Amino acid sequence: MNQDARAKSVLAGTRPGRIARWGLASIATLGIFSGAANAADAPASGWDFEASTRVRYEAYDGGYRPGGRESEDAVSIRTSLGVTYDGDGFGAGLEIRDSRAYSIDETTPLGSGDIDALEVAQAWVAADVAEGARLTAGRFLLNIGSKRLAGDPAYRNAANAFTGLRFDWQGQGDSPTALTAFFTLPDDRLPNDKPALARNKFKFDRERWDLRFWGAHVARKIGTIDGELYVIGLDENDYPGKATRNRHLVTVGSRLRRSFKSGISAELEGMVQRGNIRESKAADAPEVPVRAWSMHADLAYRLGGSLKPRITVFGDIASGDKAGTRKYERFDSLYGPRRGDWGPTSLFGPLGRSNIKGAGIRFDIAPSKRFDVFGEWRRVGLVSASDAFSFTRVIDPEGNSGRDGGSQFQARARYWLVPKRMQLETGAAYLDKGRFLKTAPNAPRTGDTKYGYASALYTF
């Protein structure tokens, strides 16, 4: 069967009628929830209700994935219902998030990060335990510092949720110190097999003691500089039904920022990763030490005028694994979202913070509070010629295909059709493949990758 005639119709979620019915059901549910929120007089009572639904269509051509299709498309719907309470020394929160995809099959490059039907993304309680200090327990989202190692993705559908304890402390004074410490079990999003995901099957996520995520983050403002120091750890072991690389990683990093509403702003962040990891998922595979690192830097200048233009030059580098050594050097970005630094993910997403180096320029304008646009170009390459290039899975173990990854262009436009209620968004990305992506042994001969999407977000 050829690509254009693939058997998508056998999947329950692919028929347009079902897409429409689910979308209407989502909107109806949100409408009821929104009415309840208004009736509750949220600001006066300490209650805050949030509800939203997002529908997105996306497609690509000239795929870069080894063994993947040359072209693909998908429709995704993300619905979220949330309620929080913040009273005198006490807080609580609950969020139900439903993430589904349609017009897909078992070979579509989407996973549990895109499809997670009817899941409890957050369910937590919090109490003030001292002046400026709060302890949170339960299931919650983590947005740590720049979010390059831990954050809730905005572009991707499903949440990065964690179950455990979080402690936040805010000091006093003109330049207060802020501390966040956490010990959590990352949620294992289920189901995670392709047949079940393609049919949007429901199964509760769960957490396991065999996967632990912990750390501490300290931030302090000194003059015009915002400084951050952090340590983040991940401990992973095999569990029944799943073999792992048994990652035991500790990442230490720092970040400096200087930003103003107008003029020059800058950011510099560096991370060093140590620990050990198995050479493969085999139970008897030997462990090797981890020696990985990554850096990000940018310099931006905001011009005057009604368009509020901003020009940013930036650079990123993250180590890759080298052949013939008794150590592992590929940087692991843990639970960091990729959209902000690297472009759209979901069906696209070739770039990320692993075995990559590159620099580029970005131009933003925001003519009004309702409309903003940006365009970005970056040139990228490999740090290690014998490791897989970033998130593409393209690899030349002999290192004979060079280090040229090519160039990526992306652009996005957003417009609030109804202020604070309905936002329309469209974007595109183009991967101009370099020599490596054209000549590596497992690189598909499909030409450059072209990607586009359009979405509508309705917030109640």
N, C-alpha and C positions, 0 to 999 in steps of 0.2 A: 504494500500500500504506500503511495507516495505521500510526501509531507503535507500537501494541501488537502488530501483526503483522509487524514488520520481520524481514528475513531473516537473523537471527542464525545459524540452523541450518546455513548453508552454510560457516561457519567451523569449522575443525578443532578449535579449542580450546573450543567452546561446549557440547559435550555433557556432562552431569553425569558420565557414566562416565569420560570423559577427565580431568575435574577430579579425581575420586576416585583414579584410577590414578596421576596425577602426584603428588598429595599423599602417597599411600602409598609411592611410589617415593622421594620426598624424605625421608620419615621413616625408611625402611629404610636409605638411604644415610647419613643422619645417625647412625643407631644403630651402624652399622659403624665410622664415624669416631670416635664417642664411645668405643667399646670400645677402639679403638687408643690414644686419648688416655689412658684410665685405665691401660692397660698400660705406657705410656711413663713413668709416674711423673713428670709434668710439673714439679712444684715442685723436685724434687731435681735434675733434669737441665737446667733452664733452658728447657725447652720448654713452650709453652702452646697448648692446642688449644681452639678454640671452634666450635660448630656450632649453628645455629638454623633454624627454619622458622616463618613467619608466614602465616596465612590470614586474609583480611579480605573481608567483604562490605560494600558501601556503595551508597547510592542517594540521588538527589535528585529534587525536584519543583519546578516553577516556575523553570526555568533562567533565568539572567541573560545568557548569551552570545548575541550577535547571530547569527542564523541557526542556533543550536543547538536541540537537542530540548528540549521542555518537561520531560521526565523521562528518567532513565537510571539504570542500575545496572551493577555489575561485581563480579566476584570476582577477587582478586589473591592470588598466592602468591609469597613471597620466601624463598629458601633460601640460607643462607650457610655455607660451610665455611672455617675459617681456622686457620692455624698460625703461631706466632711463636717465635723463638729469641732469647734474650738471654744471651749469655755474657760472658766476660771481655774487655771492650772491643770486642765485635762483636755485631751483631744482624741478623736477617733475618725477613721476613714474607711470607706468601702468603695471599690470600683469593680464593675463587671464589664469586661471587654470581649467583644465577639469579632473575630477576625477570620474572614473567609475569602476564597478565591474561586472564580468561575471561568468557564471556557478554557479549562486546563485538562491535562491528563498526567499519567505517571512519569512522563519524561520532561515535563515542564520544570525549569530550574527554580522552583519555589520549595521552601521547607517549612519547618515548624515556626520559624521566625516570621513567616508571612501568613500562616494558617494556624489558628488556635481557637477553635469554636467554643464560644460561651464559657469564658474562663474568669475566675476571680483573680484579677490582677493585683488588687490591694484589699487587705482586711487587717487593720492595725488599730492599736490604742496607744496613747501617749500620756505621760504625766510629767509635770514640772517637779524635779527632785531637789532643786536648789535654785538660787537666783541666777537666771540666765542659762539654766541647764534643763534639758528635757531628755527623757528616756522613752524610746519607741519600741514596741514589741509587736510582732505579727508578720504579715506579708506586705511588702512595700516596694516602691521604686527607689533606685539610688541614682543620683546625679552628682558625681564627685568631681569638683574642680572643672576642668575643661571638657569633661565627659569622654576623653580619649581612651580611658580604661574602664569606665563604668558610667552608664547613662541609659535613659529610656529613649529608644529611637522614635523620632517623629515621623520619618518617611516610611519606615517599615511598619507593618500592621501590628504584630504581636509585641507584648511588653517584655522587657527584661525585669522579671520580678524576683525578689529575694525574701526568704523567710528567716527571721532571727531577731537580733537586737541592734538598735542604733542609739548612740548617745551624741547629743549636740550641745555645745556650750558656747555662749557668746559673752566675751568680756566687756568691760566698761571702758569709757574714756574716748578721746578723740581718734585714736588709732587702735581699736580693740582687736584682740586676738580671737579667732573663731576656730573651734575644734569640732571635728566629726570623727567618731570612731564606730566601727561596726563589726559584727560577727554574724554571718548569714550562711544559709544553705540556698544556693541558686535553684530556682524552679526548673525542673526537667519538663519541658513542654511536650505534651502528649496529645494525640499519637505522633510518632516521628517516622513512620514508614510511609513510603510513597503512595501505595494504594489507598490507605486510609486518609491521607492528606488530600489526595485528588478528589475524594468524595466528601470532604469537609466533615469527617467523622468527629464525634464528640468523645472526649475522654479527659477526666480531670488531670491537670498537671500535678506533679508531686515533687517533693524535695527529698534528698538522701544525704545521710551523714558521710557518704563516700565522696561528696563534692562540697567543699567548704570555701567560702570567699570572705576575706576579712581585711581590715586595714584601718588606717588613721590618716586624717588630712588636716593640716593646720594652715590657716590663712591670716595674714596681717598686712595692713596698709602702712607703708612708711613713706611719708611725703606724698608724691604723685605716683608711687610705685605700689602695685598690689603684688605681694609675694606669697607663694604657696610652697609647702613641703608636704610630701606624703610617702607612705609605704603601703602597698597593697599586696596581699598574698592569695594564692590559690592552691588548694590541696585536693588532688583528685586520685581516686583509686577505682579499680574494677568493682563492678557489682553484678549480681546475677543477671544474665541476659545482655550485658554490655561490657565489651573489652575497651580499655582506654590506653592512652599513652602514659598514664600515671604521672601527670604533671604536678610537680611541687615547685611553685614559682614564687619568688618575692621580687616585686618591682618597686624601686625607689626612684622618686622623681622630684623635680622642682619646676616652678613656673613663675615667670615675672611678666607683668603687664603694666602698660601705661596707656591710658585712653582718655580722650576728651571729646566733647560734643563737636568740636571743630579743631582743625589742625592735625598734628601727627599723633598716631597711636602705634604701639608696637607690642609684640608678644614673643617670648622665648620660653620653650619648654623642653626639658631633657629627661630621659628615662633610662635606667639601667635595670636589666632583668637577670636574676641569678636563681639557681636551684638545680633540679635534675629532672630528667625525663627518659622514658624508655625509647630505644631506637625504633620500636614498632609497637603495635598493640598486642603482640604475642605475649603470653604470660611469662615465658622464660626469656624474653628479650632483655639484653643488658641495659642498664641505666648509664646515661652519660650526663656530664655537667652542662648546665645552660649558661651561656655567655652571650646575651643579646642586649641591644640598645636601640634607642630611637630619639630623634630630635625634630622639633618644629619651630620655625621662625617666620614672622611676618612683620611688615612695615606698611602702614596705611596712612593716607593723607586725604582728609575731607576738605573739599573745596566749598566756597560759598555759592549762593544762588538758590533759586526756588527748587531746582532738581535735586539738591543735596547730594551731589556726586561724591563718590569715594573711590580712590584707586588703591589697590593693595598688591604688593609684591610679596611672594611667600616661597618657602622651601621646606621640604620634608625629606627625611631619610630614616630608614629602619633596616636593621641588619638582616642578612639572609644566611642560610646554612651552607657551609662550604664542604665540598667532597673531600674525603681523605683525612678528616680530623676526628679526634675523639671527644668532640664537644658539639653541642647543639646551639646554633647561633641565629635561628629564625625568631624574630620578635613576635610575641603573642600579644595581641591587643585586647585580650580578655573579653570584657563585656562593653567595649566602647563602640558606639554607633559610628558609621562611616560617612553618612550623608554630608555632614558639615565640611569635612576636609576633602573628601574624595569623590563626591558626586552621587547621583541616584544609585540606589541598591536594587532590591527586588529582582526583576528580570535582568537588570544590567549589573552594575557593581564589580567591574574588573579590578579596581584599585583599592588598596587598604594598607594598613601600617605593618607590612611584612615584606622583606626583601625588595625594597623600592628606594629610589632616590629621584628627586626631581624638583623643579621650580616652575613658577608661573606668575601670571598677573590676572587680577580680577577687577571688574568695574561695576559698581553699584549705583543705582539712582533710585530715589524715592520722591516722586513729584508731589505725593500727598500721603495722608495716613491710610488711604484706601488702596494705593497702588505702588508696587515696587518691582524692580527688574534688576537682574544681574547677569553678566556674561563672564566666563572664565576660560583661560587657556593655560595648559601646563604641559611641560615636556617631562617624560619619565623614562627611567631605565632601571636595571637590576644592580643591586650591590654585589650579589654572588651570581655568577653566570651558570652555576651548576645546581641552583635551587629553583623551585617553582616561582614564577614571577607573580608576586603579590597574591591576589585572589583569583587569578585566571586558571590555575592548575596546569598551565603550560610549563614544561620543564625539558631541559637538555642536560642529563646527568654528566655528560662529557664536557659541557661548557663550550661547545663549538659554535653555538648560534649567536654569540655576542651578548651585549648588554643593552641594546637599544630597544626599549619598550614602545617608543612612538610618542604620540601626542594625544591629549584628550581635550576636547572643547565641550563646555556645557553652558546652558542658559536657562533661566527661569523667570516667569512673570506671574505675579499674584495680584488679584483685584478683589476687594470686598464689594460684591454686588449689593449686599445688604449689610451695612456696617455692623460688626460684631455678631452677625448671624450667618450669612452665606458668603463664602470665599471661593472664588474660582482660581485654579492654578494650572499652568501648563509649562512643560519643560522639555528639553531635548539634550542629548549628549552624542558625541561623535568620537569614536576611538580610531585614530589614524595609526594603524598598526606599524610598529617598527620592525627591524630585521628579525628580532627574536620571535615575535608573534607570527611571523610569516615563515620562518625556516626551522624552528625547533621540531624535533621528531614527532611530537604529538599535537602540534599546532594545526587546527583546521584550516584548509585552504578556501576560505569563505569571503575574503575581502575585508574591508574595514567594517567596523560595527557601528550601526546607526540605531538610535533609541529615542523614543518619544513617549510622552504621557500627557494626560489631561485628567483633572480631578475636580470634584466639587465637595466642599466641606460645609455642612450645616450644623451650627452650634445653637443649642437651646439655652 
